[in-house]
Amino acid sequence: MSPALPALLVLLACGLDRLLGDPLWAPHPVQAMGWAIAGLRRAVEAWAGDAPRRLRLGGLLLTLLVVGASGLAGWGLEALARRVPPVGVPLLVLGLASALAGGSLGRAVRAVLVALPDLPLARSRLARIVGRQVNHLPEAEILRAAAETAAENAVDGLFAPLFWMLAGAALLQLGPALPSLPLPGPLALAWGFKAASTLDSMLGYRHGRMRWLGTAGARLDDLLTWLPTRLVALSLPLAAGRPGQTLPWLRAALRDGAPDPSPNAGVSEAAFAHAAGVRLGGANTYADGVRIKPTLAAAGGPPDRAGVERILALGDRLELLWLVLALPALALVGAGWAPG
């Protein structure tokens, strides 16, 4: 394998994600993950009923099956790309692009901004990308919701899968050094992460049977997102052109995000809030009640159109920064292990 190939695959996938996003007409691997989760959930609930121990065990087995099968599917496409490059490499690039949601997130958030001041249209577009109730939100709350989903989902949808993709590319480069140990590559790790993320979004609730059934998937998603979230908080000041604020903004993001029930969502939102100078947080209404989210970047201004655009632009620049730093390093690692 060429030392530059894994880096090139990741670069092509990022470009394809930005160019096409997730077209509605194309089948998506996350849909297959969702179908599998829904079917397995019905089977587990039929067996476990309302018994917490059975639900926890069933949730653990469900998580192992879905994440394992997703990772193996990606690993299989990687093997096909090695054996039949003309067929496998394009499929591998498409698979990698499907794990990234930077392009789709930017389009979806900007579609909300474009709809304003038409509140019914803006609410209908916002409802597609947030979990909160939007039926009666005024324009200021619509803008806050758009800013918060752009800040939180930048990690879930883009930087966490990109991190695991790059980690898999690095493992792929170690292949020549460890010929007796088959290692997963970028798609195996990226699809494994997407499966954990999908499990968390479908089952990771704190009410009803989900309190036990969704525990394993939610904990795995928290674990896999922990390091990428903090790397985003650490590198955002560089993307914002404020390297001198690296440690202060990192400390502020960790402090502001700590009260959030999620170990990662609050930190992600706080990091972007401080970098963009936008105040986030407040009362959100969900199907199961009202939740008060902690105030993030209290000294910032209220989220307006310009603030939402700054958050999106920071995500774009940060992705470019990660690629500029990571891809040459991957190529060098590959060159170091390549046979002379």
C-alpha positions in Angstrom: 0.0 0.0 0.0 1.3 3.5 -0.9 2.2 5.4 2.3 0.1 8.3 1.1 -3.1 6.3 0.4 -4.8 6.4 3.8 -4.2 10.1 4.1 -5.6 10.6 0.5 -8.7 8.5 1.3 -9.5 10.7 4.3 -8.9 13.8 2.4 -11.2 12.7 -0.5 -13.9 11.7 2.1 -13.8 15.1 3.7 -14.1 16.8 0.3 -17.0 14.5 -0.7 -18.8 15.2 2.6 -18.4 19.0 2.0 -19.5 18.7 -1.6 -22.5 16.4 -1.3 -23.3 16.0 2.4 -25.9 13.2 2.9 -28.2 13.3 -0.2 -31.7 12.3 0.7 -32.0 10.0 -2.4 -29.0 7.9 -1.4 -29.1 5.0 1.1 -27.1 5.7 4.2 -25.2 3.3 6.5 -26.7 4.9 9.6 -30.2 4.0 8.3 -29.1 0.3 8.3 -27.7 0.8 11.8 -31.0 2.3 12.9 -33.1 -0.6 11.4 -30.8 -3.1 13.2 -31.1 -1.2 16.5 -34.9 -1.0 16.2 -35.3 -4.7 15.4 -32.9 -5.8 18.2 -34.6 -3.5 20.7 -38.0 -5.2 20.0 -36.4 -8.6 20.6 -34.7 -7.5 23.8 -37.9 -5.9 25.2 -39.9 -9.0 24.3 -37.4 -11.1 26.3 -36.7 -8.7 29.2 -40.0 -7.0 29.8 -39.5 -4.4 32.6 -36.7 -6.3 34.4 -33.8 -3.9 34.8 -31.1 -6.6 34.9 -32.4 -8.2 31.7 -32.7 -4.9 30.0 -29.1 -3.9 30.9 -27.8 -7.3 29.7 -29.9 -7.1 26.5 -28.7 -3.5 25.9 -25.1 -4.7 26.3 -25.5 -7.5 23.8 -27.4 -5.2 21.4 -24.5 -2.7 21.6 -21.9 -5.3 21.0 -23.8 -6.7 18.0 -24.5 -3.4 16.3 -21.0 -1.8 17.0 -19.2 -5.0 16.1 -21.2 -5.6 12.9 -20.7 -2.0 11.8 -17.0 -2.2 12.4 -16.7 -5.5 10.6 -18.6 -4.2 7.6 -16.1 -1.3 7.4 -13.2 -3.7 7.8 -14.7 -5.8 5.0 -14.8 -2.8 2.6 -11.2 -2.0 3.5 -10.2 -5.6 2.6 -12.1 -5.3 -0.7 -10.2 -2.0 -1.5 -6.9 -3.8 -1.0 -7.9 -6.8 -3.1 -10.0 -5.2 -5.9 -8.9 -1.5 -5.9 -11.1 -0.3 -8.9 -14.2 -1.4 -7.0 -13.2 -1.2 -3.4 -11.5 2.1 -3.3 -14.5 4.2 -4.5 -16.8 2.3 -2.1 -14.3 2.9 0.7 -14.3 6.7 0.0 -18.1 6.8 -0.1 -18.2 4.8 3.2 -15.8 7.2 4.8 -17.7 10.3 3.6 -20.9 8.8 5.0 -19.4 8.8 8.5 -18.9 12.6 8.3 -21.7 15.1 8.7 -19.9 18.5 8.4 -21.5 19.4 5.1 -25.0 18.3 6.1 -24.8 20.1 9.4 -23.7 23.4 7.8 -26.5 23.2 5.2 -29.1 22.3 7.7 -28.2 25.1 10.1 -27.9 27.7 7.3 -31.3 26.6 6.0 -32.8 27.7 9.3 -31.1 31.1 9.0 -32.3 31.5 5.4 -35.9 30.8 6.5 -35.9 33.7 9.0 -38.0 35.8 9.6 -40.5 33.3 8.3 -41.0 31.7 11.8 -43.2 28.6 10.7 -40.7 27.7 8.0 -37.7 28.2 10.3 -39.3 26.1 13.0 -40.1 23.3 10.6 -36.5 23.3 9.4 -35.1 23.5 12.9 -37.3 20.6 14.0 -35.3 18.3 11.7 -32.0 18.9 13.5 -32.9 19.4 17.2 -34.7 17.3 19.8 -36.4 20.2 21.7 -39.9 21.3 21.0 -39.9 24.2 18.5 -43.6 24.9 17.8 -43.7 28.2 19.7 -40.1 29.4 19.6 -39.6 33.1 18.9 -36.8 34.1 16.6 -34.2 34.6 19.4 -34.8 31.1 20.6 -34.6 29.7 17.1 -31.2 31.3 16.7 -30.0 30.0 20.1 -31.2 26.5 19.1 -29.4 26.7 15.8 -26.2 27.9 17.5 -26.3 25.2 20.1 -26.9 22.4 17.6 -24.1 23.7 15.4 -21.7 23.7 18.4 -22.7 20.4 19.8 -23.1 18.4 16.6 -19.7 19.6 15.3 -18.1 17.0 17.5 -20.8 14.3 17.2 -21.2 14.6 13.5 -17.7 15.6 12.3 -14.8 15.8 14.7 -15.3 12.6 16.6 -15.8 10.4 13.5 -12.9 12.2 11.8 -10.7 11.5 14.9 -11.4 7.8 14.7 -11.0 7.8 11.0 -7.5 9.3 11.4 -6.8 6.8 14.2 -7.8 4.0 11.8 -5.6 5.4 9.1 -2.7 5.4 11.5 -3.4 1.8 12.3 -3.5 1.0 8.6 0.0 2.5 8.3 1.3 0.0 11.0 0.4 -3.0 8.8 3.8 -3.5 7.3 5.3 -3.5 10.8 2.8 -6.0 12.2 2.1 -8.4 9.3 0.8 -11.1 11.6 -1.7 -8.9 13.3 -4.6 -7.7 11.1 -5.6 -4.2 12.1 -8.8 -2.3 11.4 -8.5 0.8 9.4 -10.3 4.2 9.0 -13.7 2.9 7.9 -13.9 0.1 10.6 -13.3 2.6 13.4 -15.4 5.4 11.9 -18.4 3.1 11.4 -17.9 1.6 14.8 -18.1 5.1 16.3 -21.2 6.0 14.2 -22.9 2.8 15.5 -22.3 3.9 19.1 -23.5 7.4 18.3 -26.7 6.1 16.7 -27.3 3.8 19.7 -27.0 6.8 22.0 -29.4 8.9 19.9 -32.0 6.2 19.7 -31.7 4.5 23.2 -29.7 6.9 25.4 -32.6 8.3 27.4 -33.2 8.5 31.1 -36.8 7.4 31.3 -38.8 4.2 30.9 -37.0 1.1 29.8 -34.3 3.2 28.2 -32.8 3.9 31.6 -31.4 0.4 31.5 -31.6 -0.7 27.8 -29.7 2.3 26.6 -27.0 2.4 29.2 -24.3 0.4 27.4 -24.6 2.4 24.1 -24.7 5.7 25.9 -21.6 4.9 28.0 -19.7 3.7 24.9 -20.6 6.8 23.0 -19.4 9.0 26.0 -16.1 7.1 26.0 -15.5 7.3 22.3 -16.4 11.1 22.2 -14.4 12.1 25.3 -11.0 12.6 23.7 -12.2 14.2 20.4 -14.3 16.7 22.4 -11.3 17.9 24.4 -9.0 18.0 21.3 -11.6 20.3 19.7 -11.6 22.5 22.8 -7.8 22.5 22.7 -7.4 23.3 19.0 -10.3 25.8 18.5 -8.3 28.8 19.6 -5.8 28.0 16.8 -8.6 27.9 14.3 -9.9 31.2 15.7 -6.5 32.8 15.2 -6.1 33.2 19.0 -3.4 30.8 20.0 -2.7 32.8 23.1 -6.1 31.9 24.4 -5.6 28.1 24.2 -5.3 27.4 27.9 -7.8 30.0 29.1 -10.5 28.9 26.7 -9.8 25.2 27.3 -10.2 25.8 31.1 -13.4 27.9 30.5 -14.9 25.2 28.2 -14.2 22.5 30.8 -15.6 24.7 33.6 -18.8 25.8 31.8 -19.5 22.4 30.4 -19.1 20.5 33.7 -22.7 21.0 34.9 -24.1 19.5 31.7 -25.4 15.9 32.2 -23.3 14.8 29.2 -19.6 14.7 29.8 -19.0 15.9 26.2 -22.0 18.0 24.9 -21.5 20.8 27.3 -17.8 21.0 26.7 -18.2 21.0 23.0 -20.9 23.8 23.1 -18.8 25.8 25.6 -15.7 25.6 23.4 -17.5 27.0 20.4 -19.3 29.6 22.5 -16.1 31.0 23.9 -14.3 30.9 20.5 -17.3 32.6 18.7 -18.1 35.0 21.6 -21.7 33.8 21.8 -23.6 33.1 25.0 -25.5 29.8 25.0 -27.6 27.8 27.4 -31.1 28.3 29.0 -34.4 26.5 29.3 -35.3 24.0 26.6 -38.6 22.1 26.3 -38.5 18.5 25.4 -41.2 15.8 25.1 -40.5 14.7 28.7 -40.3 18.2 30.2 -38.3 21.3 30.6 -34.5 21.2 31.1 -32.3 24.1 32.2 -29.0 24.0 30.4 -26.0 25.7 32.0 -25.0 29.1 30.8 -21.9 28.9 28.5 -19.6 31.9 27.8 -21.7 34.2 30.0 -19.7 37.3 28.8 -20.6 36.6 25.2 -23.4 38.2 23.2 -26.8 36.6 22.5 -26.7 34.3 19.5 -27.6 36.2 16.3 -27.2 35.3 12.7 -23.6 36.5 12.7 -22.8 34.4 15.8 -24.3 31.2 14.3 -22.2 31.9 11.1 -19.1 32.3 13.3 -19.7 28.9 14.9 -20.1 27.3 11.5 -17.0 29.0 10.1 -15.0 28.0 13.1 -15.9 24.3 12.4 -14.9 24.7 8.8 -11.5 26.2 9.7 -10.9 23.6 12.5 -11.5 20.7 10.1 -9.0 22.2 7.7 -6.5 22.6 10.6 -6.9 19.0 11.7 -6.3 17.8 8.1 -3.3 20.1 7.6 -1.7 18.7 10.8 -2.8 15.1 10.6 -2.4 14.1 7.0 1.3 14.9 6.5 1.9 13.1 9.8 0.1 10.0 8.5 2.1 10.1 5.3 5.3 10.3 7.2 4.3 7.4 9.5 3.5 5.3 6.4 6.8 6.2 4.8 8.6 5.2 7.9 7.1 1.7 7.9 7.2 1.2 4.2 9.7 -1.5 3.0 12.9 0.0 1.6 
